[in-house]
Amino acid sequence: MSTSVNSIVEVLGFAREPGWLPWAVQYFFLIGLSTAAFFLSLPGLVWRRPAWRGIGRRALLAALVCGLSAPVALLADLHQPGRFMNFYLHPNLGSWMAWGSFFIPLYLFGLALYAWLCLRPTLAHIAAEADTPPRMAALYRWLAYGGHDNAGAIRLAALMAALGAALILLYTGMEVMVVQARVLWNSALLPLLFAFSAFTGGLGIIALFEGLARQNASAPLLNRWLAHSQWATLLLLGAWFAAGISGLSPAAAGMLDAVGDSSGWLQTLAWLLASILVLLWVARYRTHSLLLPAVLALHSAWLLRWIVFMGGQSIPKLGATGYPYVLSMRPDSLLGIIGTAGLCCAIYIVLTSFMRWDETVKA
C-alpha cells in the first residue's frame, strides 16, 4: 500500500464482508411497506371515503403484517438479542439510528391502538354470531370492549401512528444518507427515494391482499396510484443522474465514475429501470389486474433497497477492487430473506384466521 499525506492508494485488493447484511434490506423494506400501508389506510378508515373503505382494511392488515415482521429482521441484523438495549441504556442522540430506537415503538404502539379502535365493531360482530364457540365469543367480546366505533379516538390514534410513521420514513432515509464514505448513499435525494418507493411497495402489498381476497373492484384505483408513485421514483432517479453527470453532487459523480465501466452494475441498473417501466405499462394497460402489478411493485421496492444497501457496500472507498456480495444458504443471507418472508406469511395467516378484513361489518 502506498501512502502520502493527502491520499491513500490501495494496490492489493482484499475481500471485505459488508457491514449491513440482507437482514437490513429486509428491515428497511418491511418497515417502509408498513408505514406506507398505514398512510394508505387513512382515506378509508379515518376519512371514511367509500371508494377506500375496503382498501383501508386490507391496508391496515398489510401495515400490521409488515410492522410486526420488520423489528424481527432488525434484531437479527444486530446479531445479539440484547444488543438493542444499548440504544436505551446508552443513547447517542447525535445518531439517527439511535433516534430510530425511539421512533419504532412510537409507531408500533400507535399502529396497534389505531388497529384495535378500527376493528372493535368487527370483534363485537363476531362475538355476537351464533356459530362462534362460547370461549372464543368471550375472547372477542373482551377484545371488542363494547364494540363502539369511536371516530374521534380513531383520529387521535391515527395521528399518533402518523407521527411515528413519518419519523420512521425520515430516519430510515437519513441514517443512510449521512454516511459520507459511501458514494451511493450520500445523496439528499435518498430519503425521498426511499419514501416514494415505500409507497410503491405499500400499494403493491395492498394489491396483493386485495387479489387474494378477490376484491378486484379496487384494481383501477390502486393501479392509478402505482403509476403515480413510479413516475415520482423515475423523476428522482433522473434528478440523481443529472446531479452526477453535471457535477452538482460530488457523491453521485463519484458513484457514476466508480461503476461506469462495470457491466454488472449497468445490467443491475438496466434491470431496475426495466422493472419500473414494465410496472408503468401494466398499471396503464392492465388496469383491472391486481396480482401482476402487486408482484412487480414489491419487486421494484425491494430491488431498490438491495441495490442501495448491498450494491452501495460493494463500491470500494479506497480499495483497488470492488466487494461484490454473493447470496449463500446462511441464516444471514438467503435463509434470512426466506425466513422473513415466511414470518410475514405466518402473521398473515394468524390475522386473517382470527379476524375478518372484508367490508361486511357496517359500524
Secondary structure, DSSP 8 states (H G I E B T S, - for coil): -EE-SS-EE--S------SS-HHHHHHHHHHHHHHHHHHHHHHHHTS--GGGHHHHHHHHHHHHHHHHHHHHHHHHHTSSTTTTHHHHHS--TT-HHHHHHHHHHHHHHHHHHHHHHHHHHHHHHHHH-TTS-HHHHHHHHHHHTT----HHHHHHHHHHHHHHHHHHHHHHHHHHHT-TT-TTT--TTHHHHHHHHHHHHHHHHHHHHHHHTT-GGGHHHHHHHHHHHHHHHHHHHHHHHHHHHHTS-HHHHHHHHHHTT-HHHHHHHHHHHHHHHHHHHHHHH-TT--HHHHHHHHHHHHHHHHIIIIIHHHS-SS-SS-------SSTTTHHHHHHHHHHHHHHHHHHHHHS--SS----
